Amino acid sequence: MTKPETSRVSLTRRQCLAGAAALPLVAMLPRRAHAAEFTYKLATGQDPSHPVNKRAQEAIERIKEATKGRLEIRLFPANQLGSDTDLLAQVRNGGVEFFNQASSVLSTLVPAAGIVNTGFAFTDYDQVWKAMDGPLGKYVRGQIEKVGLLTMSKPWDNGFRQITTSTKPINTPDDLKGLKLRVPSAPMLSTLFTALGASPTPINFNEVYSALQTKLVEGQENPLAIIATARLYEVQKYCSLSNHVWDAYWILGNRKAVDRLPKDIQEIVFREFDKSADDERADIAALSKSLRGDLQAKGLQFIEPDKKAFKATLAKTTFYKDWRGKFGEDAWKLLEESAGSLA
């Protein structure tokens, strides 16, 4: 896709989203002659080009084939069925059967899910997957299931989050002071940037582009894959590779909807979403290396700040102490087993 002229950016974006909203991705696939025994929806907030949707669609196709057409899942990307907070309510009440949600937003319903977003906790993927495929991930999954949702696979990779701005580069913690920064509706991220002196503003993801375009906020923070697929580089100038938070994606299922499926179909669903989790993780790892060059070519200027300086500034506040108290000693111990000691 060629980049639209600046004067046509917002119009083109609205037209694209409107067109995408008209049909689910599965709508163009050939239909079987016989109707499926079960027809479910999977909603995501990501652009159709994001690896989440690519790998989810592959899982859907494998599930349909393995169940001989008994289960058909229709994929609705790009918040077609509502904002992230809307969809979280829908998956709980059964309006949608499956929903892809980031831990950062899921934490508004399941506070323990936010422990993986603790500021500057993880330094690399070795620490991340040791935690998420081990005791910490098991603990978070258990907490999610207590609210009536099911996790349909191991966690997918949202990636390490980076800070982008339109007004100034972020080189040091002092550069964050007073910055109007969009964050998701996630207490962890709001308190993180408040502690660092910024002015965080919670905004649903489907409104981020326009908020940046109209200067309602000066910046935002997201993984590079989101910055690229949502074309945020069109309305941002600088990207600070802060790695301030790692975030997971969870494929969530409505428990009643999953329980309606025969056991053999349930096993297929879990198996295929797990396979796609591995594939999506590999996609994000590769993109994390390649996207910097791609985004630089589109005009985004990259900064490599001293991450230790940000963590040291954070440690001087009550941030870690406060969140340790909220999560509890048992959960905090699981985090530190993989991430190391936190102040």
N, C-alpha and C positions, 0 to 999 in steps of 0.2 A: 504494500500500500504506500503510495507516495504521500509525503507530508503536505497537508492543505496549506494554502496561503494563510498568513496571520489573520487577515480580516475575516476569514471564513472558518476559523478554528472552532468556535463554540457552536456554530450552526452545523458544521460537518459532524461534530461529536454528537449533538442531539439527534441528527438524522441517523447516524450509525446505531446509536443505542435504541432509538425508536424502531429501526428496522430489525435489530437483533431481538427486541422484545416481542416482535410479532409472532415468532415461532421458536420453539425449543430446538436445540441442536439436532435432536433425534428426528425432527420433522422431515428432514430431507433423506433419511435412510429408507430403504425399501421396507414396506410393511409385509408381515406374514399374512397369509390368507385367513388364518383363524385368530380371533381375538385372544389376547393374553388372559390368563386366569387372574393375574394380579397386575395392576398398572399403578406404579408409584412415581412420585416426583422427587428429584434431587435438585435443590436450589443452591446456588453459590453466589458470592458477591464479586467474583473475579471476571475480568474481561474474557471473552471466548478464546483469546489467544494465549492465555495464561496456562502453564503446565497443569495446574489443578484441573482445568476443564478438559484438556487433552487426555490426561490419564484417567479422569473420571469417565469420560466417554468410552475409552477403551475397556474399562472395567464393566461398564454397562453392556457393551456389545458381547463381552465374554460371558457375562451372567445370562444374557438372553439365549446365547447359543448353548451354554451348559445346562440350562433349565428347559431346553427345547421350546422356548417361547412362552413358557408358563409365567415368567416374571419379566415385565417390560418396565424399565425405568427411564423416565424422560428427564433430560437435563435442561435446567433453566439457569443460564449464567447471568452475570452482570446485574444482579439485584432486580431481575425482571419481576419477581414475585413480591418484592418489598425490600426495605432496608434491612441491614443485619439485625437490628433490634426487633423489627417486625417479624423476620423469619425465625428468630429464636423463639418467639411466642408461638408461631405457626407450627414449628416442629414439635413443640410441647403439646399443643392441642390436636395435632394430627392433620392440620391443614396442608402441610407437606410431610412426606414420610422420611426424607433424608435431607440434611443440610450441612454444608461445609462451613465451619466457624473457626475463627482464630481464638486461641486461648485468651488473648487480651480482651476480647469482647465477651467471650463466654464467662469470664470472671465476674461479670455483673450478675450472673445467675449462680455460678459455682465459684465462690471466692478462691477456693484452693487451686483452680485452674490457672490463676494468675501467678502462681509461684514460679513458673518457668520463665516469666517475664521480668523477674527481679533484675533491676538495673545493673549492668556490667558484671553479672554473675558468671556467664559462660564466655570463655575466650575463643573457643574453637569447636568444631563439630565432634571431635573425639569426646569432649566433655558432654556435649548435647545428647548424643545418642547413647552414651553410657547411662545418662540419667533417664532419658525418655523410653529406652527399650529395657530399662531395668526397674529398680524399686520406685523411683520417683514417678515414672510414667504409670506404673501399676497403681500407685496411690491416687494419682489424679483421675485415672479412669474409674476407680472405685467411688470417688467423690462425685463424679459426673453422673454415675448410675443411681446415686442416692436421690437425684431430683427427677427420676423417671425417664431419663434418656439413656440410650445405648451408644457406646463408641464402636463403630463398625469396623475398625481396623487399628493398627498401630498408628501413631501420629504421623501426619504428613509434614512437610517442611514449608513454613512460611518464610523463613530466612532471618538473617540478622538485619535489624532495622537501621536505616541511615537518615540523617537530617538533611533536608533540602530547603533552600531559602531563595527569595527573589531580591532581597535587599542588601545582604552582606554575607560574606563567608563566615562559617563557624570554625574558628581555629582553636579557641580556648573556652573554658567554662564561662569566662566573663562575657564572651560574645553572645551568650544565651540570655543575658539579663534583659528583661522586658520584652523579649521577642514574642510576638503573637504567633503561636505555633498550633496548628491543627493536630489533635490527637484523637484516636477512637474513644468511644465511651468506655474507658477502661481506667479504673482507679489507680492501678499501678503506674501507668504512663503519666497520668495527671499529677500524681504525687512526685514522680521522678523529676519531671521538668519544673514543677514548682520548687522542689528542693534545690534545683540548679539555677533558679532565679528567672526562668522563662514565664511566659503567660500562656499556659496551655488552654486550648479551646476545643472541647469535645464536639465533633461533627461527624455524622454518618458518612461512610465512604462514598456513597452515591452522590454526595454533595461536595466532595473535596475539590474537584476540578474547578467548579464555578466559584467556590470560596477563595481559591488561589487566584483565579482569573480576575475577580472583582476586588482583590486586595482586602477581603474581609480578614484574612490571616496572611502573614508574611511567609510562612513556611509550613512544612509538614514533615512527618517521619514515616518511612515505610521501607521494606526491602527493595532492592534494585529491580527485581522482577515486576513488582507492582508499579514502580516509578516508570518502567518501560512500557508495560502493557496498557497502563492507564494514561499514557502520554503526558505524564506530569511534567516532563522536561520542557513541554511547550510553555508552561507558565511558571517555571522555576529556573534560576540561573546557576546556583551553587549546590553541590552535594558534598557534605562532610561525612566521611566514612567513619562514623562513630562506633558502629557495632554496639550501641547502647543497650539493646535488648534483643534476645532471640525469641522468636514466636513460633508456635506450633499451629497447624491446622488439624481440626478433628472432623471426621465424617460422623455426624450424629444421626441417630435413628430414633424415631418415635417407637417406644417400647411396644405398644399395642399393635402397631403396624408390623413390626418385626415378628412378634409372637404369632400373628395370623399366618405367617409363612410356614409351610411344612419344614421340618428340621433339615431335610436334605437341601432345600433351597436356601435356608439360613446359612448353612455351611458353605455353600457356593458363594453367597454374597460376602461373607467374612473373608473367604479365601481370595476372591478377586480384588476386593478393596485393599487387602493387605499387599497383594502383588503390585497394584498401582501405587501404593504408598512408597514402596521401594523405588519404582520407576520415577515417581515425581521427585523424590529426594535427590536422585541422580541428576534430574533435569535442573533443579535449583542450584546444585553444586556447580554444574557446568555453566549455568547462566551467571552465577556470581563472578566467574572468571572472565566471561566474554562480554558481559553487558557494559562494563566500564568503557571499553573502547567504542562500543556502539553509541552509548549515551554522550560520550565526548564528541563524537562526530556530529551529533545533533545539537551541540552547543552547550551542554552541561559541563560546568567547571568543577573538577574534583579537588577536595582538600583531604589530607591525611593528618588528622589531629592526634595529639598524644592522648590515647585513651586512658592511660594511667592517671593523667591530670584530672580528668573528669571523675574517675572513680575515687580519687583522693578527695576531691571537693565534696562529693556525695557522702563520703565517710565522715566528714566533719559535721554533717547534719544528723538528724534523728531517723533518717530514711530506713536504714537497715534495722535499727532497733525497733522501730514502729512495725515494720512488716514481719519481723521475727515474732513479735508479740501476737500479731493477727493470725499468722499461719500456725503458730504453735511449735514447740520444741521438736516434736517428732518429725513433722514435715520439713522443718528447717534443716534438721540433721540429714535427711535424705538429699536435700539440695546440695549441702556442703560436701557430701560424700563424693559428688561428681564435680562440682564447681570449685571446691576448695573453700577455705575459711573466708567468711565475709564479715566486715567490721560490724 
